[in-house]
Amino acid sequence: MAHILIIDDKVDITNLVADILADDGHITTEAHTIAQAEGKLKIGNYDVIIVDIWLDDGNKMDGIGFLRVIRKNYPQIPIIMISGHATAETAALAMKIGAYDFMEKPFKSDKISFIVRKALGVREANDNYTKHSDNNIKNIIVGKNTLINNVREQCIKISKGNSRVIINGAFGTGKRLVAKTIHNLSLRQNGLSRFVEYHPYNKTEQQIQNDIQGNNNNLNIFELSQHGTLVFYDIHKFSLKNQEIILEKLQNNIFKTKKQEIEMDLRIICTTSLKQIDFDNLLKFGQFNEDLFNRISINKIFLPELKDMLEDFQLFINHFFRIISKNMITRIPIINQETISLMLSYNWPGNMIELFNLLRGFIIDSINNNIENISVYYLPRKILEFHKISSNEEENLYLLSQKAYREAKKAFEQQYIATQLKKFNGSISKTAKFIGLERTALHRKIKDLKILVKK
C-alpha cells in the first residue's frame, strides 16, 4: 500500500485515477490547484506523484513548471505526468526534466496500475539504498584509520545535497571510487539518473569543446548527464577556453538542445591529481580560471596516499584478495611476514592500484606455481631495489647467505622491527600489538638490537 498524490485541475480525472489506485489498495490524496498541491506536499509523505502537464489553475505556472519545483524539492519521489493532448516534444521535455513516466488520456486502468507499480519499485530501491548507505560505504571505501574515516564522512555528508565537489588525490588513490560513491549514496542513483564520466585524454581542444557544447550529431555531455552526475577527470588539463565554456554553463545553469534551452539538474564532480600547492600556482599565474575553481570547489575532498595509511595495510590486502578471487576457483595465498615487512617499507607511488595489481600477480603466481605462501622471491624488483636488496637468487635476496645464522637473524630482526616502528610512527604499543609481542619484550628487543626509535 502506497500514498499517492494526484494533481489535476479536472475533478473527474482525479476521481477516476483515485478509484483505480484504490482498487489496487493504495491511499490517494487529490489536489486541483498548484496551491493545494504545495500545501499537500508540505504536510504529507507521498510515494508517487501524478501531475497533469496542462495543469491550469490561473497560476502563471503550468504542470511542466510545477514538475521542476517538485524535482527540486522532492527529488526522491517518482513523478508521473499525464495529458490528453500533449505533443511528443512536450512529453520528451517532461522526461528530460525528470518525470519518471508519461501517460496519455483516456486512461486504461491496467496501464495506470502497471506504471505506478514500477514507480513504487524505484522509490523502494531509493529508500532501501539510503537506509543502508552508511553500512554500504564501509564495504566500498575500506579502512579504519582517521584519514579514510574522514573521506567516508565527507562522502555521506556531500551526497545528501547537490553541491559541487572537487576530489584531489594522487594517481591510484581512488578518485573514481569516491565520485561513484557520492553518486550512489545520493538520490541521483535511482536508475533513471546517469553517472557520466568525461576524460580529456587523447582529445584535441576542439573535440573537448564539441563534447561540452554538442554538435549536430551528438548530445552535449550536460544533456547526457541531466538528473545525474557528471564527472570531469583531471580538470586542470582543460584549456582556458574550454574552462570558460564550462563556467558559462554553470553560471547560466542551462544547456541548449537542438530545439530549446533546458535548466540543468545535475551534480558536477571534478578531479585532479595535482597537489594543492601546484593547483594554487595554476590559479596564481592565471593558468586556471579562478571563477570556475570557486564554483567547482564548494566541497573539497583530499584523498590520502597508501603510504600514510599503513596501519590498515593488512585490511587492504584482505579486501583486494576477496575482490580478485571472487570469480576464481582458488585459495587465497598467504603472504609471509618477511614479505609484508618489505611491502610496508615501500613508498607505493601507484597507491591502491599498484597494491591491487601486485596482489593479483601473487594470485596468478600461486596458481601457476602451485604455492600457498608468498615469499620475498615473488616481490617485483622495484620493491627489492627500494630497499637496496638484490633480487639475484645467488645473494639470497637479502644478501644474508654470507652471514652466520645468528648474525643473519639479528640483521633481519633489526630491519623488521625498524620497519614496523616506522610504519606506526614510533608507537611502541601499536608496533607491539601488530607483531605480537608484549610491550616490555619489544622494549628489550629495541635496546638489545640498538634500534633508534624516531617519532
Wavefront OBJ file of the C-alpha trace (Angstrom):
o trace
v 0.000 0.000 0.000
v 1.348 3.394 -1.002
v 0.307 7.017 -0.613
v -0.139 8.731 -3.986
v -0.789 12.428 -4.681
v -2.907 13.125 -7.792
v -2.771 16.690 -9.189
v -5.176 17.742 -11.961
v -7.486 20.738 -12.324
v -10.291 18.422 -13.512
v -12.046 16.746 -10.582
v -13.424 13.890 -12.691
v -9.860 12.935 -13.706
v -8.522 12.873 -10.151
v -11.567 10.862 -9.053
v -11.056 8.340 -11.852
v -7.361 7.829 -11.106
v -8.050 7.673 -7.348
v -10.686 4.935 -7.865
v -8.319 2.831 -9.969
v -5.499 3.133 -7.427
v -7.859 2.483 -4.503
v -8.788 -0.829 -6.139
v -5.061 -1.654 -6.049
v -5.029 -0.981 -2.306
v -3.369 2.435 -2.359
v -4.223 5.583 -0.402
v -4.731 8.667 -2.571
v -4.845 12.396 -1.996
v -6.242 14.786 -4.609
v -5.280 18.388 -5.426
v -6.824 20.595 -8.111
v -4.585 23.661 -7.970
v -0.868 24.230 -7.568
v -1.523 25.992 -4.258
v -3.434 22.946 -2.981
v -0.686 20.622 -4.178
v 2.013 22.677 -2.437
v 0.015 22.516 0.791
v -0.452 18.742 0.495
v 3.252 18.216 -0.177
v 4.230 20.143 2.952
v 2.126 18.009 5.288
v 2.049 14.642 3.526
v 4.527 11.862 2.838
v 3.979 10.580 -0.693
v 5.446 7.623 -2.549
v 4.415 8.701 -6.065
v 3.048 11.959 -7.531
v 0.825 12.134 -10.626
v 0.633 15.576 -12.347
v -1.279 16.856 -15.368
v 1.063 18.517 -17.875
v -1.502 21.197 -18.736
v -2.484 21.905 -15.140
v -4.283 25.263 -15.249
v -5.479 26.979 -12.103
v -4.999 30.572 -13.236
v -1.461 30.459 -11.912
v 1.460 31.533 -14.099
v 2.912 28.040 -13.668
v 1.683 25.007 -15.589
v 2.274 21.310 -14.929
v 5.724 21.395 -16.522
v 6.735 24.298 -14.306
v 5.414 22.532 -11.235
v 7.323 19.389 -12.271
v 10.537 21.415 -11.995
v 9.543 22.562 -8.487
v 8.771 19.028 -7.312
v 12.005 17.639 -8.774
v 13.994 20.308 -6.961
v 12.314 19.992 -3.560
v 11.359 16.295 -3.531
v 13.912 14.555 -5.798
v 13.325 11.146 -4.204
v 9.660 10.911 -5.297
v 8.920 9.468 -8.771
v 6.616 11.748 -10.808
v 4.215 10.504 -13.473
v 2.946 13.110 -15.955
v -0.486 12.790 -17.614
v -2.111 14.623 -20.530
v -4.876 14.305 -23.086
v -3.289 16.314 -25.870
v 0.435 16.684 -25.276
v 2.815 16.776 -28.215
v 5.743 14.390 -28.461
v 8.065 17.337 -27.787
v 6.220 18.233 -24.569
v 6.306 14.636 -23.363
v 10.026 14.436 -24.149
v 10.616 17.689 -22.266
v 8.831 16.304 -19.198
v 11.030 13.214 -19.264
v 14.166 15.338 -19.613
v 13.171 17.487 -16.652
v 12.828 14.385 -14.535
v 9.401 12.779 -14.922
v 9.503 9.039 -14.283
v 6.928 8.269 -16.970
v 4.183 9.764 -19.125
v 0.566 8.593 -19.656
v -1.921 9.771 -22.242
v -5.647 10.205 -21.584
v -8.018 8.394 -21.756
v -6.516 6.004 -19.226
v -6.604 2.256 -19.133
v -6.763 1.048 -15.557
v -4.247 -1.745 -16.082
v -1.710 0.715 -17.566
v -2.081 3.117 -14.619
v -1.596 0.222 -12.194
v 1.459 -1.031 -14.078
v 3.231 2.346 -14.287
v 2.512 3.188 -10.645
v 3.814 -0.233 -9.589
v 7.073 0.367 -11.483
v 7.436 3.831 -9.947
v 6.926 2.382 -6.474
v 9.732 -0.086 -7.159
v 12.084 2.824 -7.897
v 11.014 4.608 -4.703
v 11.535 1.483 -2.600
v 15.006 0.978 -4.073
v 15.874 4.601 -3.259
v 14.700 4.245 0.332
v 16.497 0.939 0.895
v 19.752 2.246 -0.505
v 19.613 5.404 1.585
v 18.716 3.420 4.696
v 21.730 1.150 4.385
v 24.155 3.631 2.823
v 26.291 4.066 5.943
v 26.945 0.309 6.086
v 27.481 0.016 2.323
v 30.140 2.695 2.227
v 32.280 0.869 4.815
v 32.418 -2.108 2.453
v 33.322 0.113 -0.504
v 35.786 2.639 0.909
v 37.730 0.329 3.194
v 39.862 1.301 6.172
v 39.699 2.134 9.866
v 42.260 4.939 10.014
v 41.310 8.548 10.679
v 42.133 9.746 7.165
v 39.835 7.289 5.411
v 37.118 7.777 8.035
v 37.137 11.482 7.178
v 36.723 10.669 3.469
v 33.744 8.421 4.206
v 32.105 11.054 6.391
v 32.564 13.674 3.656
v 31.029 11.360 1.047
v 27.949 10.783 3.204
v 27.557 14.471 4.012
v 28.053 15.685 0.424
v 25.740 13.036 -1.035
v 22.780 14.412 0.912
v 22.830 17.654 -1.113
v 23.514 18.675 -4.694
v 26.575 20.887 -4.281
v 29.649 20.501 -6.466
v 32.847 18.879 -5.257
v 36.471 18.606 -6.331
v 38.376 15.434 -5.432
v 42.128 15.841 -5.042
v 44.308 12.768 -4.962
v 47.472 11.279 -6.405
v 47.356 8.549 -9.028
v 45.744 5.359 -7.734
v 44.174 6.835 -4.590
v 40.593 6.112 -5.681
v 39.178 9.326 -7.155
v 36.696 7.454 -9.356
v 35.614 5.249 -6.448
v 34.858 8.310 -4.304
v 32.981 10.076 -7.127
v 30.902 6.954 -7.811
v 30.229 6.531 -4.097
v 28.885 10.082 -3.774
v 26.594 9.430 -6.742
v 25.402 6.076 -5.392
v 24.729 7.437 -1.916
v 22.667 10.298 -3.315
v 19.100 10.382 -4.566
v 20.554 10.533 -8.077
v 21.245 6.776 -8.101
v 17.645 5.727 -8.731
v 18.255 4.054 -12.068
v 16.835 6.996 -14.019
v 19.977 9.034 -13.474
v 23.284 8.513 -15.219
v 26.820 8.589 -13.912
v 28.674 10.229 -16.812
v 32.473 10.267 -16.808
v 34.411 12.625 -19.055
v 38.136 12.162 -19.678
v 40.140 14.772 -21.609
v 42.795 12.202 -22.555
v 43.872 11.990 -26.188
v 41.362 14.651 -27.239
v 42.064 17.912 -29.018
v 40.802 21.209 -27.650
v 38.183 21.315 -30.410
v 36.954 17.793 -29.646
v 36.529 18.705 -25.993
v 34.700 21.881 -26.960
v 32.325 19.876 -29.189
v 31.637 17.454 -26.362
v 30.839 20.301 -23.968
v 28.656 22.244 -26.382
v 27.322 19.425 -28.532
v 27.004 19.420 -32.304
v 24.579 18.311 -34.973
v 25.356 14.653 -34.446
v 25.895 14.333 -30.700
v 24.299 15.455 -27.459
v 26.485 17.589 -25.182
v 27.741 15.977 -22.014
v 25.498 18.143 -19.830
v 22.408 16.867 -21.617
v 23.653 13.285 -21.296
v 24.103 13.835 -17.548
v 20.746 15.515 -16.858
v 19.312 14.416 -13.458
v 22.510 12.513 -12.764
v 26.186 13.145 -12.048
v 28.832 14.483 -14.442
v 32.476 13.835 -13.560
v 35.260 15.867 -15.189
v 38.507 13.958 -14.668
v 41.752 15.937 -14.462
v 40.003 19.289 -14.689
v 43.396 21.027 -14.598
v 44.134 19.635 -18.081
v 41.281 21.537 -19.731
v 42.338 24.577 -21.742
v 41.410 28.061 -20.535
v 38.997 28.385 -23.446
v 37.134 25.213 -22.511
v 37.217 26.230 -18.853
v 35.387 29.412 -19.852
v 32.742 27.398 -21.727
v 32.149 25.190 -18.688
v 31.991 28.279 -16.475
v 29.352 29.839 -18.733
v 27.232 26.677 -18.449
v 27.457 26.759 -14.663
v 26.723 30.493 -14.462
v 23.599 30.264 -16.634
v 22.635 26.826 -15.284
v 21.217 25.864 -18.673
v 22.254 23.804 -21.657
v 20.969 24.012 -25.200
v 19.495 21.147 -27.190
v 18.627 21.276 -30.887
v 15.249 22.844 -30.121
v 15.345 24.535 -26.735
v 17.182 25.590 -23.607
v 16.831 23.339 -20.549
v 17.584 24.113 -16.927
v 20.386 21.925 -15.643
v 19.618 19.408 -12.918
v 22.842 17.555 -12.263
v 25.790 17.347 -9.902
v 29.259 18.304 -11.106
v 32.252 16.437 -9.670
v 35.797 17.335 -10.749
v 39.033 15.516 -10.018
v 42.669 16.500 -10.083
v 45.899 14.693 -9.313
v 47.758 17.943 -8.663
v 48.948 18.697 -5.166
v 47.221 21.692 -3.611
v 50.318 23.852 -3.889
v 50.590 23.077 -7.629
v 46.922 23.918 -8.200
v 47.388 27.138 -6.252
v 50.224 28.032 -8.613
v 47.947 27.477 -11.631
v 45.492 29.949 -10.106
v 48.246 32.379 -9.137
v 49.705 32.536 -12.648
v 46.346 32.613 -14.452
v 46.607 29.096 -15.864
v 43.285 28.053 -14.349
v 40.097 30.115 -14.280
v 39.661 31.288 -10.677
v 35.918 31.854 -11.015
v 35.452 28.294 -12.312
v 37.567 26.916 -9.464
v 35.407 28.723 -6.902
v 32.280 27.225 -8.457
v 33.522 23.614 -8.672
v 35.222 23.534 -5.266
v 32.268 24.214 -2.979
v 33.326 20.949 -1.337
v 36.869 19.593 -1.359
v 37.938 16.018 -0.658
v 41.632 15.217 -0.254
v 42.424 11.519 -0.674
v 45.240 10.065 1.432
v 48.069 8.066 -0.113
v 48.631 4.426 0.762
v 51.936 5.172 2.488
v 50.015 7.310 5.016
v 47.557 4.517 5.892
v 49.854 1.590 6.593
v 48.096 0.732 9.852
v 45.330 -0.684 7.640
v 47.704 -2.426 5.229
v 46.574 -5.951 6.104
v 42.945 -4.842 5.850
v 43.579 -3.554 2.316
v 45.305 -6.803 1.362
v 42.382 -8.902 2.612
v 39.870 -6.659 0.841
v 41.664 -6.794 -2.509
v 42.249 -10.536 -2.259
v 38.496 -11.039 -1.801
v 37.736 -8.888 -4.851
v 40.352 -10.551 -7.068
v 39.478 -14.135 -6.110
v 35.699 -13.599 -6.170
v 35.255 -15.224 -9.569
v 38.245 -17.556 -9.353
v 38.286 -21.086 -8.010
v 41.444 -20.763 -5.984
v 42.653 -20.397 -2.440
v 43.979 -17.038 -1.380
v 47.742 -17.319 -0.817
v 49.411 -16.387 2.447
v 51.975 -13.587 2.332
v 54.700 -14.359 4.856
v 55.763 -11.778 7.406
v 59.130 -11.048 5.795
v 57.389 -10.125 2.546
v 54.812 -7.995 4.373
v 57.650 -6.205 6.149
v 59.300 -5.217 2.872
v 55.969 -4.195 1.379
v 55.296 -1.957 4.359
v 58.586 -0.149 3.890
v 57.916 0.577 0.204
v 56.634 4.051 -0.734
v 53.819 2.865 -3.098
v 53.872 5.646 -5.721
v 50.969 3.948 -7.516
v 48.965 3.717 -4.293
v 45.959 1.364 -4.226
v 46.147 0.475 -7.918
v 49.759 -0.621 -7.532
v 48.900 -2.749 -4.491
v 45.898 -4.266 -6.278
v 47.989 -5.234 -9.313
v 50.711 -6.728 -7.120
v 48.204 -8.874 -5.233
v 46.614 -10.013 -8.488
v 50.080 -11.080 -9.585
v 50.511 -13.014 -6.329
v 47.321 -14.976 -7.003
v 48.419 -15.745 -10.569
v 51.828 -16.869 -9.269
v 50.179 -19.081 -6.647
v 48.048 -20.748 -9.335
v 50.813 -21.177 -11.909
v 53.409 -22.395 -9.413
v 51.028 -24.245 -7.086
v 52.233 -22.382 -4.000
v 50.413 -21.350 -0.848
v 52.955 -18.949 0.659
v 54.232 -15.771 -0.983
v 57.879 -15.168 -0.069
v 60.092 -12.203 -0.908
v 61.134 -14.121 -4.020
v 57.831 -13.053 -5.644
v 58.257 -9.338 -4.938
v 58.987 -7.205 -8.016
v 62.455 -5.792 -8.476
v 61.344 -2.200 -7.814
v 60.351 -3.098 -4.242
v 63.542 -5.033 -3.651
v 65.653 -2.244 -5.104
v 63.807 0.278 -2.990
v 65.376 -1.499 -0.012
v 68.688 -1.823 -1.849
v 68.189 -5.555 -1.851
v 69.288 -7.515 -4.905
v 66.798 -9.922 -6.432
v 69.699 -12.154 -7.525
v 68.965 -15.589 -6.143
v 72.658 -16.264 -5.517
v 72.627 -13.433 -2.967
v 69.519 -14.999 -1.418
v 67.547 -11.761 -1.851
v 68.726 -10.351 1.457
v 72.436 -10.862 0.967
v 72.183 -12.832 4.196
v 73.696 -16.040 2.863
v 77.173 -14.638 3.567
v 76.390 -14.298 7.260
v 76.261 -16.807 10.073
v 72.793 -17.799 11.300
v 72.806 -15.634 14.439
v 74.170 -12.634 12.567
v 71.606 -13.050 9.764
v 68.779 -13.482 12.293
v 69.858 -10.340 14.133
v 70.058 -8.348 10.866
v 66.558 -9.434 9.904
v 65.128 -8.599 13.340
v 66.714 -5.155 13.205
v 65.252 -4.443 9.791
v 61.870 -5.941 10.614
v 61.333 -4.103 13.910
v 62.681 -0.830 12.499
v 60.248 -1.149 9.598
v 57.289 -1.753 11.912
v 58.240 1.163 14.147
v 58.469 3.432 11.103
v 55.090 2.209 9.930
v 53.461 3.181 13.240
v 55.391 6.447 13.613
v 57.442 5.141 16.520
v 54.447 3.977 18.590
v 55.624 1.135 20.835
v 52.114 -0.009 21.760
v 50.842 -0.175 18.146
v 54.008 -1.892 16.933
v 53.932 -4.452 19.753
v 50.280 -5.248 19.060
v 50.886 -5.723 15.330
v 53.937 -8.011 15.614
v 52.534 -9.975 18.562
v 54.986 -9.028 21.332
v 54.414 -7.625 24.780
v 55.479 -4.004 25.122
v 58.194 -4.911 27.621
v 59.558 -7.582 25.266
v 59.623 -5.099 22.389
v 61.449 -2.543 24.556
v 64.104 -5.184 25.317
v 64.478 -6.034 21.629
v 64.882 -2.357 20.711
v 67.530 -1.935 23.380
v 69.415 -5.164 22.539
v 69.380 -4.501 18.789
v 70.256 -0.819 19.283
v 67.351 0.394 17.156
v 66.780 4.142 17.040
v 63.120 4.981 17.607
v 62.007 8.081 15.708
v 58.664 9.764 16.276
l 1 2 3 4 5 6 7 8 9 10 11 12 13 14 15 16 17 18 19 20 21 22 23 24 25 26 27 28 29 30 31 32 33 34 35 36 37 38 39 40 41 42 43 44 45 46 47 48 49 50 51 52 53 54 55 56 57 58 59 60 61 62 63 64 65 66 67 68 69 70 71 72 73 74 75 76 77 78 79 80 81 82 83 84 85 86 87 88 89 90 91 92 93 94 95 96 97 98 99 100 101 102 103 104 105 106 107 108 109 110 111 112 113 114 115 116 117 118 119 120 121 122 123 124 125 126 127 128 129 130 131 132 133 134 135 136 137 138 139 140 141 142 143 144 145 146 147 148 149 150 151 152 153 154 155 156 157 158 159 160 161 162 163 164 165 166 167 168 169 170 171 172 173 174 175 176 177 178 179 180 181 182 183 184 185 186 187 188 189 190 191 192 193 194 195 196 197 198 199 200 201 202 203 204 205 206 207 208 209 210 211 212 213 214 215 216 217 218 219 220 221 222 223 224 225 226 227 228 229 230 231 232 233 234 235 236 237 238 239 240 241 242 243 244 245 246 247 248 249 250 251 252 253 254 255 256 257 258 259 260 261 262 263 264 265 266 267 268 269 270 271 272 273 274 275 276 277 278 279 280 281 282 283 284 285 286 287 288 289 290 291 292 293 294 295 296 297 298 299 300 301 302 303 304 305 306 307 308 309 310 311 312 313 314 315 316 317 318 319 320 321 322 323 324 325 326 327 328 329 330 331 332 333 334 335 336 337 338 339 340 341 342 343 344 345 346 347 348 349 350 351 352 353 354 355 356 357 358 359 360 361 362 363 364 365 366 367 368 369 370 371 372 373 374 375 376 377 378 379 380 381 382 383 384 385 386 387 388 389 390 391 392 393 394 395 396 397 398 399 400 401 402 403 404 405 406 407 408 409 410 411 412 413 414 415 416 417 418 419 420 421 422 423 424 425 426 427 428 429 430 431 432 433 434 435 436 437 438 439 440 441 442 443 444 445 446 447 448 449 450 451 452 453 454 455
